[in-house]
């Protein structure tokens, strides 16, 4: 993980080719440039859960794009009867902590050294 000024062709293929039932991809453009991708893939052994990832180009970070993509992914997964969004990130990624914590759902966190794992329960809205 690290700075990525542009997406390679192989990045684009991996991040955006999806099957509508089990693999969701949502993209963001600035003019004709792809600047963000959110994707989620349903777990084969746990069909009510999906692993997800977000990537936003450096030039577009801290503008709410990641939060927008995460909310759209949550909506798309709910439409597919997926209840849990699961992910991992570096435990030092404070911006992503805020994005996940700002979601209107209960999130379980596990911190293990340099890695933070989390599971967002899309069927359990936060109270208050």
C-alpha positions as CSV (number, residue, x, y, z in Angstrom):
1,X,0.0,0.0,0.0
2,X,1.2,3.5,-0.7
3,X,0.9,6.5,-3.0
4,X,-0.5,5.7,-6.4
5,X,-0.6,8.7,-8.8
6,X,-2.3,6.7,-11.6
7,X,-4.0,3.4,-12.2
8,X,-2.3,0.9,-14.5
9,X,-4.3,-1.1,-17.1
10,X,-4.0,-4.2,-14.9
11,X,-5.3,-2.2,-11.9
12,X,-8.3,-1.0,-13.9
13,X,-9.1,-4.5,-15.1
14,X,-8.8,-6.0,-11.6
15,X,-10.8,-3.2,-9.9
16,X,-13.6,-2.7,-12.3
17,X,-14.5,-6.1,-13.9
18,X,-17.4,-7.3,-11.9
19,X,-20.2,-9.9,-11.9
20,X,-23.4,-8.3,-10.9
21,X,-24.4,-10.9,-8.2
22,X,-21.1,-11.4,-6.3
23,X,-18.7,-8.6,-7.3
24,X,-19.7,-5.0,-7.2
25,X,-17.5,-2.2,-8.5
26,X,-18.3,1.6,-8.4
27,X,-16.0,4.1,-10.0
28,X,-15.4,7.8,-9.8
29,X,-14.1,10.0,-12.6
30,X,-12.8,13.5,-12.8
31,X,-13.5,14.6,-16.4
32,X,-12.1,11.6,-18.3
33,X,-9.7,10.3,-15.6
34,X,-10.6,7.5,-13.3
35,X,-9.8,8.8,-9.8
36,X,-11.5,6.3,-7.5
37,X,-12.8,2.7,-7.3
38,X,-14.8,1.0,-4.6
39,X,-15.3,-2.7,-5.0
40,X,-16.7,-5.6,-2.9
41,X,-16.6,-9.4,-3.5
42,X,-19.0,-11.8,-1.8
43,X,-17.2,-14.4,0.3
44,X,-17.8,-17.9,-1.2
45,X,-17.9,-19.5,2.3
46,X,-19.9,-16.8,3.9
47,X,-22.5,-15.5,1.4
48,X,-23.9,-12.9,3.7
49,X,-20.6,-11.1,3.8
50,X,-18.3,-9.3,1.3
51,X,-14.7,-8.2,1.4
52,X,-14.4,-4.6,0.1
53,X,-11.7,-2.2,-0.8
54,X,-11.5,1.5,-1.7
55,X,-8.8,3.4,-3.6
56,X,-8.8,7.1,-4.3
57,X,-6.1,8.9,-6.3
58,X,-3.9,11.1,-4.2
59,X,-5.1,14.3,-6.0
60,X,-8.7,13.5,-4.9
61,X,-8.3,12.4,-1.3
62,X,-10.0,14.2,1.6
63,X,-12.8,15.3,-0.6
64,X,-15.5,12.9,0.6
65,X,-15.1,10.6,-2.4
66,X,-14.1,7.5,-0.3
67,X,-17.1,8.1,2.0
68,X,-19.4,8.4,-0.9
69,X,-18.2,5.2,-2.5
70,X,-18.4,3.3,0.7
71,X,-22.1,4.4,1.2
72,X,-22.9,3.4,-2.4
73,X,-21.2,0.0,-1.9
74,X,-23.2,-0.6,1.3
75,X,-26.4,0.2,-0.7
76,X,-25.4,-2.2,-3.5
77,X,-24.5,-5.0,-1.1
78,X,-27.8,-4.6,0.8
79,X,-29.6,-5.0,-2.5
80,X,-27.8,-8.3,-2.9
81,X,-28.7,-9.6,0.6
82,X,-25.2,-9.1,1.8
83,X,-25.3,-8.1,5.5
84,X,-21.6,-7.6,6.4
85,X,-18.8,-5.5,4.8
86,X,-15.4,-6.7,5.9
87,X,-12.0,-5.0,5.4
88,X,-8.5,-4.5,6.5
89,X,-6.2,-1.5,6.5
90,X,-3.1,-0.2,8.1
91,X,-3.8,0.8,11.8
92,X,-2.2,4.1,11.1
93,X,-4.7,5.1,8.3
94,X,-6.6,7.6,10.4
95,X,-8.5,9.0,7.4
96,X,-10.0,5.5,6.6
97,X,-10.8,5.0,10.3
98,X,-12.9,8.2,10.1
99,X,-14.6,7.1,6.9
100,X,-15.6,3.8,8.4
101,X,-16.6,5.2,11.7
102,X,-18.8,7.8,10.0
103,X,-20.9,5.0,8.4
104,X,-24.4,4.9,10.0
105,X,-23.9,1.2,11.0
106,X,-22.4,-0.6,13.9
107,X,-18.8,-1.6,13.2
108,X,-16.7,-4.2,15.0
109,X,-12.9,-3.5,15.0
110,X,-9.9,-5.7,15.8
111,X,-6.5,-4.1,16.1
112,X,-3.6,-6.4,15.6
113,X,-0.3,-4.6,15.4
114,X,-0.1,-2.7,12.2
115,X,-3.4,-4.1,10.8
116,X,-6.9,-3.0,11.7
117,X,-9.7,-5.4,10.6
118,X,-13.3,-4.4,10.7
119,X,-16.8,-5.7,9.9
120,X,-19.6,-3.3,9.2
121,X,-23.1,-4.7,10.0
122,X,-25.4,-3.3,7.3
123,X,-28.5,-4.5,9.2
124,X,-27.6,-2.7,12.5
125,X,-27.9,1.1,12.2
126,X,-26.2,3.2,14.9
127,X,-28.6,4.7,17.4
128,X,-28.6,8.4,18.1
